[in-house]
Amino acid sequence: FQVKSENRKTIWNTEEVPEGSEFDDTWDPREQPEYQILFKQCVGTEDVFFGMTRKDPSTACCEDMVIKIKLPETKHSDITLDIQDKVLDLRTPKKKLLLHLPYPVDSKNGKARFLSEEETLEVTLRVSREFDFINFV
């Protein structure tokens, strides 16, 4: 058992700082865009008609999270998007969104598409919960 030497002047450990707080800038004057979080679920006839699996309509049984962000007067080339396991950070010249996600996600395998007619960015992320390998077999 080895004890790490810590700097006694620090007021918290790095493990105590919430993920995504490095992006938070309270002095940034850009406004937050409108957004909504939706959940998607893959179902088959065995789920819908026969009830053979443990799936129900709750968010706990959804595999994907879809975040729709309204970005009026924005070009797709102006969008900067950073996804962490628990945080979405979006920045444009006029808007800024720091969103702490309701579930951890697979940050390496998400999809984003900009719907220019609707002026909306649609981000689809795979939810990664601890026991999904048991629940969704």
C-alpha positions as CSV (number, residue, x, y, z in Angstrom):
1,F,0.0,0.0,0.0
2,Q,1.5,3.3,-1.1
3,V,0.2,6.7,-0.2
4,K,0.5,9.4,-2.9
5,S,2.1,12.6,-1.8
6,E,-0.3,15.5,-2.3
7,N,0.2,19.2,-2.4
8,R,-1.3,20.4,0.8
9,K,-2.3,23.8,-0.7
10,T,-4.8,22.2,-3.1
11,I,-8.5,22.6,-2.1
12,W,-9.7,19.5,-4.1
13,N,-8.4,16.4,-5.8
14,T,-8.7,16.1,-9.6
15,E,-11.1,13.2,-9.1
16,E,-13.6,15.6,-7.3
17,V,-13.8,18.0,-10.2
18,P,-16.9,17.2,-12.4
19,E,-16.2,16.2,-16.0
20,G,-16.7,19.1,-18.4
21,S,-16.1,21.9,-15.9
22,E,-13.0,22.9,-17.9
23,F,-15.3,24.1,-20.7
24,D,-17.6,26.2,-18.4
25,D,-17.0,29.9,-19.0
26,T,-19.5,32.1,-17.1
27,W,-18.2,35.2,-18.7
28,D,-19.0,34.1,-22.2
29,P,-21.7,36.4,-23.6
30,R,-23.0,34.0,-26.2
31,E,-26.6,32.8,-25.6
32,Q,-27.6,29.2,-25.1
33,P,-29.5,27.7,-28.1
34,E,-32.8,25.9,-27.8
35,Y,-32.3,22.1,-27.6
36,Q,-34.2,18.9,-26.7
37,I,-33.0,15.5,-25.7
38,L,-34.9,12.5,-27.1
39,F,-34.3,8.8,-26.6
40,K,-34.3,6.1,-29.3
41,Q,-34.9,2.4,-28.8
42,C,-34.4,-0.5,-31.2
43,V,-37.5,-2.8,-31.0
44,G,-38.6,-5.8,-33.0
45,T,-41.8,-7.8,-33.2
46,E,-40.7,-9.9,-30.2
47,D,-40.7,-6.6,-28.2
48,V,-43.9,-5.0,-29.5
49,F,-46.2,-7.9,-30.1
50,F,-45.0,-10.7,-27.9
51,G,-43.3,-8.9,-25.0
52,M,-40.5,-11.6,-25.0
53,T,-37.7,-9.2,-23.9
54,R,-37.3,-7.0,-20.8
55,K,-37.7,-3.8,-22.8
56,D,-40.2,-1.2,-21.7
57,P,-40.9,2.4,-23.0
58,S,-38.7,4.0,-20.3
59,T,-35.4,5.8,-21.0
60,A,-33.6,3.0,-19.1
61,C,-34.4,0.7,-22.0
62,C,-33.3,3.1,-24.8
63,E,-30.0,2.5,-26.6
64,D,-29.5,6.0,-28.2
65,M,-29.8,9.6,-27.1
66,V,-30.6,12.2,-29.8
67,I,-29.9,15.8,-29.0
68,K,-31.5,18.3,-31.4
69,I,-30.0,21.8,-31.2
70,K,-31.6,24.8,-32.9
71,L,-28.9,27.0,-34.6
72,P,-30.6,29.7,-36.7
73,E,-28.4,31.7,-39.0
74,T,-25.5,29.2,-38.7
75,K,-23.5,27.4,-41.3
76,H,-22.2,23.8,-40.6
77,S,-18.6,25.0,-41.0
78,D,-19.1,27.4,-38.0
79,I,-20.0,24.6,-35.6
80,T,-17.4,23.3,-33.1
81,L,-18.6,20.2,-31.3
82,D,-16.8,18.3,-28.5
83,I,-18.3,15.2,-26.9
84,Q,-17.0,13.7,-23.7
85,D,-18.5,10.7,-21.9
86,K,-20.9,12.9,-19.8
87,V,-20.7,16.3,-21.5
88,L,-21.6,17.9,-24.8
89,D,-19.8,21.2,-25.6
90,L,-21.1,23.1,-28.7
91,R,-19.9,26.5,-29.8
92,T,-20.7,28.7,-32.8
93,P,-20.0,32.4,-33.3
94,K,-23.4,33.3,-31.7
95,K,-24.3,30.4,-29.5
96,K,-22.7,28.2,-26.8
97,L,-24.1,25.1,-25.2
98,L,-22.4,23.2,-22.3
99,L,-24.7,20.2,-21.7
100,H,-24.2,17.7,-18.9
101,L,-25.8,14.5,-20.3
102,P,-28.4,12.5,-18.3
103,Y,-26.5,9.3,-19.1
104,P,-22.9,8.5,-20.0
105,V,-22.4,8.0,-23.7
106,D,-19.9,6.3,-26.0
107,S,-18.1,9.6,-27.0
108,K,-16.0,8.0,-29.7
109,N,-18.9,6.6,-31.9
110,G,-21.5,9.3,-32.1
111,K,-23.0,10.8,-35.3
112,A,-23.9,14.4,-36.0
113,R,-25.7,15.9,-39.0
114,F,-26.7,19.5,-39.7
115,L,-30.2,19.9,-41.2
116,S,-29.8,23.2,-43.0
117,E,-33.5,23.5,-43.9
118,E,-34.5,23.2,-40.3
119,E,-31.3,25.0,-39.0
120,T,-30.9,22.2,-36.5
121,L,-27.9,20.1,-35.5
122,E,-28.9,16.5,-34.7
123,V,-26.4,14.5,-32.5
124,T,-27.0,10.8,-32.0
125,L,-25.0,9.2,-29.2
126,R,-25.0,5.6,-28.0
127,V,-25.8,5.4,-24.3
128,S,-23.3,3.3,-22.3
129,R,-24.7,2.2,-19.0
130,E,-22.9,-0.2,-16.7
131,F,-25.3,-3.2,-17.1
132,D,-26.5,-2.8,-20.7
133,F,-24.8,-6.1,-21.6
134,I,-27.2,-7.9,-19.3
135,N,-30.4,-5.9,-20.1
136,F,-30.1,-5.9,-23.9
137,V,-28.9,-9.4,-24.7
